[in-house]
Amino acid sequence: MPKTGSSAKARAEGPRRAMKGGDLVGDRPKADTSDMSFEELLKLQSQMGPAAHRQGVAGRSTKKQSPRQPVCVADKHRPLEMSAKVRVPFLRQVVPVSKKVARDPRFDDLSGDYNPEVFDKTYQFLNDIRAKEKELVKKQLKKHRSGEEHEKLQQLLQRMEQQEMAQQERKQQQELRLALQQEQRALAQQGQRPYFLKKSEQRQLALAEKFQELKRSKKLESFLSRKRRRNAGKDRRHLPLSKE
């Protein structure tokens, strides 16, 4: 019996202890309901009323919330943090290096438009250098009559002659184009409508001019024979193989 009375007294004093230990919510004390039994919570709710009980519990929950921490913005210049789950590469870029952009003057607008006439006049001194180099190669070729050095010098001399021929051909095409432009300007000044040649017609005129040049230099037969051999070799590749 003494134990029963003491337990009933403790249950009755439970709400009072909670109200005494709690804070004030308005004019009423705010109860600490963290260590109270369900029976004690019901008695506390009947004494305080439902609205005051909810306000006390909500105030207790808001009090436990920690204040909001300030947001830290990561610095972009901080050291690079690598994950321990990913293998670190052997060649790792520790310090960022700005990428060097290569500039090709042939295809860059900063270099201006290509003008063949201006280019030839500006770099005309290269023709004299090429002529001197060609004479030097010929002298070296006379010294080396045979062997590997002779083959290298022969190929170099042939390449230089081909470059010279290509340059002369390009120069002839350029002169022909300038002559056509002057002719069109003269027709326009006379009041006539100018006629601009197509690329195929320009190629035909260039071939006709080349034919006349070869005929004047008496190299037409050798050129035609080389052309026939080249065409015969191309036709032979397209022929079916003979069965033995």
Backbone as numpy.savetxt, mean C-alpha at the origin, in Angstrom:
# Nx Ny Nz CAx CAy CAz Cx Cy Cz
-37.07 -24.67 79.60 -37.89 -23.45 79.60 -37.05 -22.18 79.60
-35.98 -22.05 80.35 -35.19 -20.82 80.29 -34.62 -20.57 78.91
-34.28 -21.66 78.22 -33.72 -21.49 76.87 -34.76 -20.94 75.92
-36.04 -21.41 76.07 -37.12 -20.95 75.18 -37.37 -19.48 75.39
-37.40 -19.02 76.62 -37.62 -17.61 76.89 -36.51 -16.74 76.37
-35.28 -17.20 76.51 -34.16 -16.40 76.01 -34.15 -16.29 74.50
-34.53 -17.40 73.80 -34.56 -17.34 72.33 -35.67 -16.43 71.84
-36.86 -16.47 72.52 -37.95 -15.58 72.12 -37.57 -14.14 72.37
-36.85 -13.88 73.46 -36.43 -12.51 73.76 -35.43 -12.01 72.72
-34.53 -12.94 72.27 -33.54 -12.55 71.24 -34.21 -12.23 69.92
-35.29 -13.04 69.59 -36.00 -12.77 68.34 -36.73 -11.45 68.43
-37.25 -11.12 69.57 -37.96 -9.85 69.72 -37.02 -8.67 69.67
-35.79 -8.89 70.20 -34.84 -7.79 70.21 -34.07 -7.66 68.90
-34.24 -8.67 67.99 -33.50 -8.62 66.72 -33.82 -7.39 65.91
-35.14 -7.07 65.65 -35.45 -5.86 64.89 -34.98 -4.60 65.56
-35.04 -4.61 66.95 -34.62 -3.40 67.65 -33.11 -3.18 67.46
-32.32 -4.30 67.54 -30.88 -4.15 67.35 -30.56 -3.69 65.93
-31.30 -4.20 64.97 -31.05 -3.80 63.58 -31.36 -2.34 63.38
-32.47 -1.86 64.03 -32.84 -0.46 63.90 -31.86 0.43 64.63
-31.33 -0.07 65.80 -30.37 0.75 66.52 -29.04 0.83 65.79
-28.62 -0.27 65.18 -27.32 -0.28 64.52 -27.34 0.34 63.14
-28.55 0.58 62.57 -28.64 1.12 61.22 -28.53 2.63 61.22
-28.52 3.19 60.01 -28.47 4.64 59.83 -29.88 5.18 59.70
-30.01 6.50 59.66 -31.31 7.13 59.54 -31.66 7.31 58.08
-32.90 6.96 57.72 -33.43 7.19 56.38 -34.59 8.16 56.54
-34.37 9.41 56.28 -35.40 10.41 56.57 -35.52 10.58 58.06
-36.77 10.34 58.65 -37.00 10.38 60.09 -36.91 9.01 60.72
-36.77 7.95 59.93 -36.74 6.59 60.45 -35.33 6.03 60.38
-34.98 5.14 61.30 -33.66 4.52 61.24 -33.59 3.52 60.08
-32.40 3.40 59.48 -32.19 2.47 58.36 -31.64 1.18 58.93
-32.31 0.06 58.70 -32.00 -1.21 59.33 -30.87 -1.91 58.60
-30.06 -2.66 59.36 -29.02 -3.51 58.79 -29.57 -4.92 58.72
-29.99 -5.34 57.54 -30.70 -6.61 57.37 -29.78 -7.70 56.85
-28.47 -7.52 56.92 -27.57 -8.52 56.35 -27.53 -9.79 57.19
-27.66 -9.68 58.56 -27.54 -10.87 59.42 -28.85 -11.16 60.15
-30.00 -10.85 59.55 -31.32 -11.08 60.17 -31.98 -12.28 59.53
-32.77 -13.01 60.32 -33.51 -14.16 59.80 -34.78 -13.68 59.09
-35.44 -14.64 58.42 -36.65 -14.28 57.66 -37.76 -13.84 58.60
-37.88 -14.48 59.76 -38.93 -14.11 60.73 -38.71 -12.70 61.26
-37.45 -12.35 61.51 -37.15 -11.02 62.00 -37.42 -9.97 60.92
-37.17 -10.31 59.65 -37.46 -9.38 58.56 -38.95 -9.10 58.45
-39.79 -10.15 58.64 -41.25 -9.95 58.59 -41.73 -9.05 59.72
-41.19 -9.25 60.95 -41.58 -8.41 62.07 -41.16 -6.97 61.85
-39.94 -6.81 61.27 -39.45 -5.45 60.99 -40.32 -4.75 59.95
-40.76 -5.52 58.96 -41.60 -4.93 57.92 -42.97 -4.54 58.48
-43.52 -5.36 59.42 -44.83 -5.03 60.01 -44.73 -3.81 60.92
-43.60 -3.60 61.57 -43.44 -2.46 62.45 -43.18 -1.16 61.66
-42.31 -1.27 60.62 -41.95 -0.06 59.89 -42.91 0.29 58.76
-43.57 -0.69 58.22 -44.39 -0.46 57.05 -43.64 -0.86 55.77
-44.38 -1.24 54.73 -43.71 -1.71 53.49 -42.85 -0.64 52.82
-43.35 0.61 52.76 -42.62 1.66 52.06 -41.32 2.00 52.77
-41.39 2.14 54.11 -40.19 2.48 54.87 -39.18 1.34 54.84
-39.71 0.07 54.83 -38.80 -1.08 54.77 -38.04 -1.13 53.44
-38.76 -0.87 52.33 -38.10 -0.87 51.01 -37.07 0.25 50.92
-37.41 1.42 51.48 -36.48 2.54 51.44 -35.23 2.23 52.24
-35.40 1.56 53.40 -34.24 1.22 54.22 -33.34 0.21 53.54
-33.94 -0.80 52.91 -33.14 -1.81 52.22 -32.43 -1.20 51.03
-33.11 -0.32 50.23 -32.50 0.31 49.06 -31.37 1.24 49.47
-31.56 1.97 50.59 -30.49 2.84 51.07 -29.27 2.07 51.48
-29.49 0.90 52.07 -28.36 0.07 52.47 -27.57 -0.44 51.26
-28.33 -0.80 50.21 -27.66 -1.33 49.02 -26.87 -0.23 48.29
-27.43 1.01 48.30 -26.72 2.09 47.64 -25.47 2.50 48.40
-25.49 2.30 49.72 -24.35 2.67 50.53 -23.17 1.74 50.29
-23.47 0.47 49.94 -22.40 -0.49 49.73 -21.69 -0.29 48.39
-22.34 0.42 47.46 -21.72 0.61 46.15 -20.49 1.51 46.26
-19.42 1.07 45.62 -18.17 1.85 45.67 -18.28 3.03 44.72
-17.60 4.09 45.02 -17.64 5.25 44.11 -17.03 4.90 42.76
-17.49 5.60 41.72 -17.06 5.33 40.34 -15.60 5.76 40.16
-14.82 4.82 39.60 -13.41 5.10 39.40 -13.22 5.95 38.13
-12.27 6.87 38.12 -12.02 7.68 36.92 -11.46 6.81 35.78
-11.87 7.12 34.55 -11.44 6.36 33.38 -10.06 6.84 32.96
-9.13 5.90 32.82 -7.76 6.23 32.41 -7.62 6.02 30.91
-7.18 7.03 30.19 -6.98 6.93 28.74 -5.55 6.47 28.48
-5.43 5.41 27.66 -4.11 4.85 27.38 -3.30 5.81 26.51
-2.04 5.93 26.84 -1.15 6.79 26.07 -0.68 6.05 24.83
-0.72 6.73 23.67 -0.32 6.06 22.43 1.19 5.87 22.34
1.96 6.59 23.17 3.41 6.45 23.16 3.92 5.50 24.23
3.01 4.76 24.84 3.43 3.83 25.88 4.15 2.63 25.23
4.97 1.91 26.01 5.65 0.74 25.45 4.65 -0.32 25.01
5.02 -1.05 23.97 4.14 -2.07 23.41 4.06 -3.24 24.37
2.82 -3.61 24.74 2.59 -4.72 25.66 2.23 -5.96 24.86
3.05 -6.97 24.93 2.85 -8.20 24.19 2.13 -9.22 25.07
1.24 -9.97 24.46 0.52 -11.00 25.19 1.43 -12.20 25.46
1.25 -12.81 26.64 2.06 -13.98 26.98 1.59 -15.22 26.26
0.39 -15.19 25.66 -0.15 -16.36 24.96 0.32 -16.44 23.51
0.87 -15.35 23.00 1.33 -15.31 21.61 2.85 -15.31 21.61
3.43 -16.12 20.76 4.88 -16.17 20.67 5.42 -14.87 20.08
6.42 -14.32 20.73 7.02 -13.08 20.27 7.82 -13.34 19.00
7.62 -12.57 17.93 8.37 -12.82 16.70 9.85 -12.54 16.87
10.64 -13.18 16.02 12.10 -13.03 16.11 12.52 -11.61 15.74
11.94 -11.07 14.66 12.24 -9.71 14.22 11.08 -8.82 14.64
11.20 -8.19 15.76 10.14 -7.33 16.28 10.54 -5.88 16.13
9.62 -5.07 15.68 9.88 -3.65 15.50 9.66 -2.94 16.84
10.76 -2.61 17.49 10.69 -1.99 18.82 10.36 -0.51 18.68
11.06 0.17 17.79 10.86 1.60 17.59 10.18 1.79 16.23
9.02 2.46 16.17 8.36 2.65 14.87 9.19 3.54 13.95
9.37 3.07 12.73 10.15 3.80 11.73 9.23 4.20 10.60
9.32 5.45 10.19 8.47 5.93 9.10 8.89 5.26 7.79
7.91 4.82 7.02 8.17 4.10 5.78 8.64 5.06 4.70
9.73 4.69 4.03 10.26 5.50 2.94 9.53 5.15 1.65
8.96 6.15 1.02 8.21 5.95 -0.22 9.14 6.26 -1.39
9.35 5.27 -2.23 10.22 5.46 -3.39 9.48 6.25 -4.46
10.19 7.16 -5.11 9.58 8.00 -6.14 10.27 7.75 -7.46
9.50 7.33 -8.45 10.02 7.09 -9.79 9.76 8.33 -10.63
10.78 9.03 -11.07 10.54 10.28 -11.82 9.87 10.05 -13.17
9.90 8.82 -13.69 9.26 8.56 -14.98 7.75 8.62 -14.90
7.19 8.27 -13.74 5.75 8.20 -13.59 5.21 9.16 -12.53
6.01 10.14 -12.17 5.61 11.10 -11.14 5.23 12.42 -11.80
4.12 12.99 -11.33 3.68 14.27 -11.89 4.60 15.42 -11.52
5.37 15.26 -10.43 6.27 16.34 -10.03 7.39 16.57 -11.04
7.70 15.55 -11.84 8.76 15.69 -12.83 8.30 16.36 -14.11
7.01 16.61 -14.25 6.50 17.25 -15.46 6.23 16.26 -16.58
5.76 16.75 -17.70 5.45 15.92 -18.86 6.71 15.64 -19.66
6.70 14.49 -20.32 7.86 14.08 -21.13 7.76 14.75 -22.50
8.82 15.48 -22.84 8.92 16.13 -24.15 10.18 15.60 -24.83
10.04 14.80 -25.92 11.22 14.20 -26.54 12.22 15.23 -27.06
11.73 16.35 -27.62 12.65 17.36 -28.15 13.50 17.96 -27.04
12.86 18.32 -25.94 13.59 18.91 -24.82 14.55 17.89 -24.20
14.12 16.63 -24.14 14.96 15.58 -23.55 16.22 15.37 -24.39
16.06 15.32 -25.71 17.24 15.12 -26.57 18.21 16.29 -26.49
17.68 17.51 -26.41 18.57 18.67 -26.32 19.28 18.73 -24.97
18.59 18.31 -23.92 19.19 18.37 -22.58 20.29 17.34 -22.41
20.05 16.12 -22.91 21.01 15.03 -22.73 21.74 14.70 -24.04
22.02 15.73 -24.80 22.74 15.50 -26.06 24.20 15.11 -25.82
24.75 15.50 -24.68 26.14 15.16 -24.37 26.34 13.65 -24.19
25.24 12.90 -23.95 25.38 11.46 -23.78 25.76 10.77 -25.09
25.42 11.36 -26.22 25.79 10.76 -27.51 27.29 10.75 -27.69
27.97 11.83 -27.26 29.43 11.87 -27.36 30.08 10.83 -26.44
29.49 10.66 -25.26 30.04 9.66 -24.33 29.86 8.25 -24.88
28.69 7.99 -25.48 28.45 6.66 -26.06 29.41 6.40 -27.23
29.67 7.41 -28.05 30.60 7.24 -29.17 32.01 6.91 -28.67
32.46 7.58 -27.60 33.79 7.30 -27.05 33.84 5.89 -26.47
32.77 5.48 -25.79 32.74 4.13 -25.22 32.75 3.08 -26.33
32.07 3.35 -27.43 32.04 2.41 -28.55 33.44 2.26 -29.16
34.16 3.34 -29.32 35.52 3.26 -29.84 36.44 2.50 -28.89
36.25 2.69 -27.59 37.06 1.97 -26.61 36.80 0.47 -26.67
35.53 0.10 -26.85 35.18 -1.33 -26.94 35.79 -1.94 -28.20
35.80 -1.20 -29.29 36.41 -1.70 -30.54 37.91 -1.92 -30.36
38.59 -1.03 -29.67 40.02 -1.21 -29.43 40.29 -2.43 -28.55
39.45 -2.61 -27.52 39.62 -3.78 -26.66 39.32 -5.07 -27.42
38.39 -4.98 -28.38 38.04 -6.17 -29.16 39.19 -6.59 -30.09
39.96 -5.62 -30.56 41.11 -5.95 -31.40 42.21 -6.63 -30.60
42.32 -6.30 -29.33 43.35 -6.93 -28.50 42.99 -8.37 -28.16
41.72 -8.61 -27.89 41.26 -9.96 -27.50 40.63 -10.61 -28.73
41.41 -11.44 -29.43 40.93 -12.05 -30.66 40.03 -13.27 -30.40
40.19 -13.91 -29.27 39.40 -15.11 -28.97 39.26 -15.24 -27.46
38.43 -16.18 -27.08 38.25 -16.43 -25.66 36.94 -15.84 -25.13
36.77 -15.98 -23.83 35.54 -15.50 -23.18 35.45 -13.99 -23.19
36.57 -13.31 -23.03 36.57 -11.85 -23.06 36.16 -11.33 -24.43
36.57 -12.03 -25.47 36.18 -11.63 -26.83 34.67 -11.73 -27.02
34.06 -12.80 -26.49 32.61 -12.97 -26.61 31.86 -11.87 -25.87
32.34 -11.53 -24.67 31.69 -10.46 -23.90 31.78 -9.12 -24.61
32.96 -8.81 -25.16 33.11 -7.54 -25.87 32.28 -7.51 -27.15
32.18 -8.65 -27.82 31.37 -8.71 -29.03 29.89 -8.47 -28.73
29.39 -9.07 -27.66 28.00 -8.86 -27.26 27.76 -7.42 -26.83
28.74 -6.83 -26.13 28.59 -5.44 -25.70 28.56 -4.50 -26.90
29.44 -4.74 -27.87 29.45 -3.90 -29.07 28.16 -4.04 -29.86
27.65 -5.25 -29.95 26.39 -5.47 -30.67 25.23 -4.77 -29.97
25.22 -4.82 -28.65 24.15 -4.14 -27.91 24.23 -2.64 -28.09
25.42 -2.09 -28.09 25.59 -0.65 -28.29 25.16 -0.23 -29.69
25.47 -1.05 -30.69 25.02 -0.74 -32.06 23.50 -0.81 -32.18
22.89 -1.78 -31.52 21.42 -1.88 -31.55 20.78 -0.67 -30.86
21.35 -0.24 -29.75 20.83 0.95 -29.08 20.97 2.19 -29.97
22.08 2.27 -30.68 22.28 3.41 -31.57 21.28 3.39 -32.73
21.03 2.21 -33.28 20.04 2.09 -34.36 18.64 2.43 -33.87
18.29 1.97 -32.68 16.97 2.28 -32.12 16.83 3.77 -31.88
17.90 4.41 -31.42 17.84 5.86 -31.21 17.68 6.61 -32.52
18.37 6.17 -33.56 18.22 6.81 -34.87 16.80 6.62 -35.42
16.26 5.43 -35.24 14.90 5.18 -35.71 13.89 6.04 -34.94
14.08 6.16 -33.64 13.19 7.01 -32.85 13.31 8.46 -33.27
14.52 8.88 -33.60 14.72 10.25 -34.06 14.04 10.50 -35.40
14.10 9.52 -36.30 13.43 9.65 -37.59 11.91 9.74 -37.42
11.36 8.90 -36.54 9.92 8.97 -36.28 9.53 10.32 -35.68
10.37 10.84 -34.83 10.10 12.15 -34.24 10.14 13.25 -35.29
11.11 13.21 -36.21 11.16 14.19 -37.29 9.95 14.07 -38.21
9.53 12.84 -38.50 8.34 12.65 -39.33 7.10 13.20 -38.65
6.98 12.99 -37.34 5.82 13.51 -36.61 5.83 15.03 -36.59
6.99 15.64 -36.43 7.06 17.10 -36.46 6.72 17.65 -37.83
7.16 16.95 -38.89 6.82 17.40 -40.24 5.31 17.32 -40.49
4.68 16.27 -39.99 3.21 16.15 -40.13 2.50 17.25 -39.36
3.00 17.57 -38.19 2.37 18.64 -37.41 2.50 19.99 -38.10
3.65 20.26 -38.66 3.82 21.52 -39.40 2.91 21.57 -40.62
2.73 20.44 -41.27 1.83 20.40 -42.42 0.39 20.66 -42.01
-0.03 20.10 -40.88 -1.39 20.32 -40.40 -1.59 21.78 -39.98
-0.57 22.39 -39.39 -0.70 23.81 -39.03 -0.82 24.69 -40.28
-0.06 24.34 -41.31 -0.15 25.11 -42.55 -1.53 24.99 -43.18
-2.11 23.80 -43.15 -3.47 23.63 -43.68 -4.49 24.41 -42.85
-4.30 24.43 -41.54 -5.22 25.17 -40.69 -5.12 26.67 -40.93
-3.90 27.17 -41.20 -3.75 28.59 -41.49 -4.38 28.97 -42.84
-4.41 28.04 -43.77 -5.04 28.28 -45.06 -6.57 28.17 -45.02
-7.11 27.79 -43.89 -8.56 27.68 -43.75 -9.09 26.30 -43.99
-8.24 25.33 -44.25 -8.69 23.97 -44.51 -8.76 23.20 -43.19
-9.56 22.15 -43.26 -9.74 21.32 -42.05 -8.55 20.35 -41.94
-7.83 20.35 -40.82 -6.67 19.45 -40.70 -7.12 18.01 -40.53
-6.29 17.10 -41.04 -6.56 15.66 -40.96 -5.44 15.03 -40.13
-5.82 14.41 -39.06 -4.86 13.80 -38.15 -4.75 12.31 -38.51
-3.52 11.87 -38.75 -3.28 10.49 -39.14 -3.48 9.55 -37.96
-3.94 8.34 -38.27 -4.06 7.31 -37.25 -2.68 6.72 -36.97
-2.62 5.92 -35.92 -1.35 5.31 -35.56 -0.91 4.30 -36.61
-1.87 3.58 -37.20 -1.51 2.63 -38.25 -0.96 3.35 -39.47
-1.53 4.49 -39.84 -1.02 5.25 -40.96 0.36 5.84 -40.66
0.56 6.25 -39.42 1.88 6.75 -39.04 2.93 5.64 -39.12
2.57 4.42 -38.73 3.51 3.29 -38.84 3.84 2.99 -40.30
2.85 3.08 -41.18 3.10 2.84 -42.60 4.05 3.89 -43.18
3.85 5.14 -42.79 4.76 6.19 -43.27 6.17 5.97 -42.73
6.28 5.51 -41.48 7.60 5.26 -40.91 8.29 4.10 -41.64
7.53 3.06 -42.00 8.12 1.94 -42.74 8.56 2.37 -44.13
7.76 3.24 -44.77 8.14 3.73 -46.10 9.41 4.57 -46.02
9.52 5.38 -44.98 10.73 6.19 -44.81 11.94 5.29 -44.53
11.74 4.25 -43.74 12.83 3.32 -43.46 13.26 2.58 -44.72
12.30 2.22 -45.56 12.62 1.55 -46.83 13.47 2.45 -47.72
13.11 3.72 -47.81 13.87 4.66 -48.63 15.28 4.86 -48.06
15.39 4.89 -46.75 16.70 5.07 -46.12 17.60 3.87 -46.39
17.04 2.65 -46.29 17.83 1.46 -46.58 18.24 1.40 -48.05
17.35 1.88 -48.90 17.65 1.87 -50.33 18.78 2.86 -50.65
18.78 4.00 -49.98 19.85 4.98 -50.22 21.19 4.49 -49.69
21.16 3.79 -48.57 22.41 3.29 -47.98 22.84 1.93 -48.54
22.10 1.38 -49.51 22.41 0.10 -50.16 22.45 -1.06 -49.17
21.58 -1.01 -48.15 21.46 -2.09 -47.18 20.11 -2.78 -47.26
19.40 -2.53 -48.36 18.05 -3.08 -48.48 18.06 -4.58 -48.64
18.98 -5.11 -49.45 19.01 -6.55 -49.70 19.36 -7.33 -48.44
20.35 -6.85 -47.69 20.71 -7.55 -46.44 19.56 -7.49 -45.43
18.87 -6.37 -45.38 17.74 -6.25 -44.45 16.62 -7.20 -44.84
16.32 -7.29 -46.14 15.24 -8.17 -46.59 15.61 -9.64 -46.40
16.88 -9.98 -46.60 17.29 -11.38 -46.38 17.16 -11.77 -44.91
17.57 -10.88 -44.01 17.40 -11.17 -42.57 15.93 -11.28 -42.22
15.11 -10.45 -42.84 13.67 -10.50 -42.58 13.08 -11.81 -43.06
13.53 -12.30 -44.24 13.02 -13.57 -44.76 13.43 -14.73 -43.84
14.65 -14.74 -43.39 15.10 -15.82 -42.50 14.33 -15.81 -41.18
14.08 -14.61 -40.66 13.32 -14.51 -39.41 11.89 -15.01 -39.59
11.26 -14.63 -40.68 9.89 -15.09 -40.93 9.84 -16.60 -41.19
10.88 -17.12 -41.90 10.92 -18.57 -42.15 11.06 -19.35 -40.85
11.87 -18.82 -39.90 11.99 -19.47 -38.60 10.69 -19.46 -37.82
9.93 -18.37 -37.90 8.63 -18.30 -37.22 7.65 -19.29 -37.83
7.65 -19.38 -39.19 6.73 -20.32 -39.85 7.10 -21.76 -39.55
8.40 -22.05 -39.41 8.84 -23.42 -39.14 8.38 -23.89 -37.76
8.28 -22.97 -36.81 7.82 -23.35 -35.47 6.37 -23.76 -35.45
5.58 -23.21 -36.37 4.15 -23.52 -36.41 3.84 -24.76 -37.22
4.81 -25.30 -37.96 4.58 -26.50 -38.76 4.52 -27.74 -37.86
3.70 -28.73 -38.20 3.65 -29.97 -37.38 4.93 -30.78 -37.57
5.30 -31.48 -36.50 6.50 -32.29 -36.53 6.31 -33.51 -37.42
7.32 -33.85 -38.21 7.23 -35.00 -39.11 7.43 -36.29 -38.34
6.62 -37.31 -38.66 6.72 -38.61 -37.99 7.74 -39.47 -38.70
8.70 -39.97 -37.96 9.73 -40.81 -38.55 9.27 -42.27 -38.54
